[in-house]
């Protein structure tokens, strides 16, 4: 019996696999170049120090007069602004990063799948930015004002810059991900894992889950917990509404034909 030539078997699959790796490498390089270019621009203007001042503005506005943030480590005044610079560069370049990811996977998708992925990429990015913006412009001011109202007059607040950065990143990620609730609902419904009717039935349980998540993630104050839980509940309703529209407009041709029959 003639044994198949292993080299011939691999010859047909090796090239496409290598080509995909090369394309993935090129896409990653382009994404890194975009982040590096934005970081270089932000380094020149407004600069790492100014970026930290912008990030710290909500806290500084509620500190006692004359109080400032402190650095307990020798290299903190250098490292912390640099970390913020890289974080800001990644957020600004995020549309380019996501576009590179989309350009890599799009050729392997059917037309109805492209209708599904592209709106999700765009809307998830937008919702994440809205969540971060909501946290910075509204939640921080309310939380810091609430916390300072409980501080004894005999104590002068002087938060550490590294601790503040850690707090900010945790809150940004928490609110950014919390605002992705509609995307999760739409994906679950579109994949057929959960029906619209089940999502409606789960509504009371989700409200409880939202408040538990808010209590665990946010600081132990009522303001930040309500600021996270209430938007999650509202966005859950938005997700149910959006899922109905999304399912209708992203059906595969065979799904549409089956529905028509």
PyMOL commands that set and color helices and strands:
alter all, ss='L'
color gray80, all
select helices_A, chain A and resi 6-44+48-60+76-106+111-150+161-178+181-190+196-201+203-217+222-249+253-260
alter helices_A, ss='H'
color red, helices_A
deselect
rebuild
show_as cartoon
